[in-house]
Amino acid sequence: MFRVSNNLVGILNFITFLLSIPIVVAGVWLSRQGTTECERFLEKPVIALGVFLMLVSLAGLIGACCRVSLLLWIYLFVMFLLIVLLFCFTIFAFVVTNKGAGEATSGRGYKEYRLGDYSNWLQKRVSSTKNWNKIKSCLMDSKVCKSLIDNRANTQVQQFYLQHLSAIQSGCCKPADHCNFVYVSPTQWTKTNSSSSTNPDCDAWSNDQNVLCFNCQSCKAGLLDNIRSDWKKVAIVNIIFLIFLIIVYSVGCCAFRNNREDNSYKPYP
């Protein structure tokens, strides 16, 4: 009688194999249809993830259902490495996202963001000119500031100050409040004689819609706040996925033991 653990491993890996197919298809689609550098950037990781899931699930499926101990051992070894890597990444994600938060300002519906408030590791990632040029290009392609023009072009200054802007919009699409610029529109501000702040972001601001505050430290901080929030969510999901992987790994170990027992009892001709 075929063992229950072998059936479970076979079913789980068959489902994983089916899921890997649309992932590979999505990667191929991005490589053909991607019109921006940001879209094409996702192409290789998506294809690699899909192929990885496909190969691992095939190893587990064949190893469990056909009782091929070598394939099942490879499957368990990869699963073990995946569990270790996922555990390390989850701890790392919590550590690097522990610092940093937007600063609430009286009379403002949005927050102000400072690069120095975030972890040194995250700061180094965006401080690199090469990295930031690519990130900035993606932010521009996403038209993150265009919604301010489309939806709030005629907004009065006091109404604008009460708007709930995203971290990236607050950091990249408008100058810092302490620059004391005069509001014209959400993405148009006039420098005045009272604009004597030592913050370099005040000099980096431009009314050119292709520049705005994309070269500002606050823009980098706004991006990091967004990443920080996303990574915290990913870390929580990782914990759930990690528990699931440990359960699957345990069942796989039972299936591997069953394979060894079944193979050892095979009659010899």
Buried (B, 14 or more C-beta within 10 A) or exposed (E): EEBEBBBBBBEBBBEBBEEBEEBBEBBBEBBEEBEEEBBEEBBEEBBEBBBBBBBBBBBBBBBBBEBBBEBBBBBBEBBBEBBEEBBEBBEEBBEBBEBBBBEEBEEBBBBBBBBEBBBEEBBEBBEEEEEBEBBBBBBBEEEBBEBBBEEBEEBEEEEBBEBEBBBBBBBBBBBBBBBBBEBEBBBBBEBEEEBEBEBEBBBBBBBEEEBBBBBBBBBBBBBBBBBBBEBBEBBEEBEEBBEEBBEBBEBBBBBBBBBBEBEEEEEEE
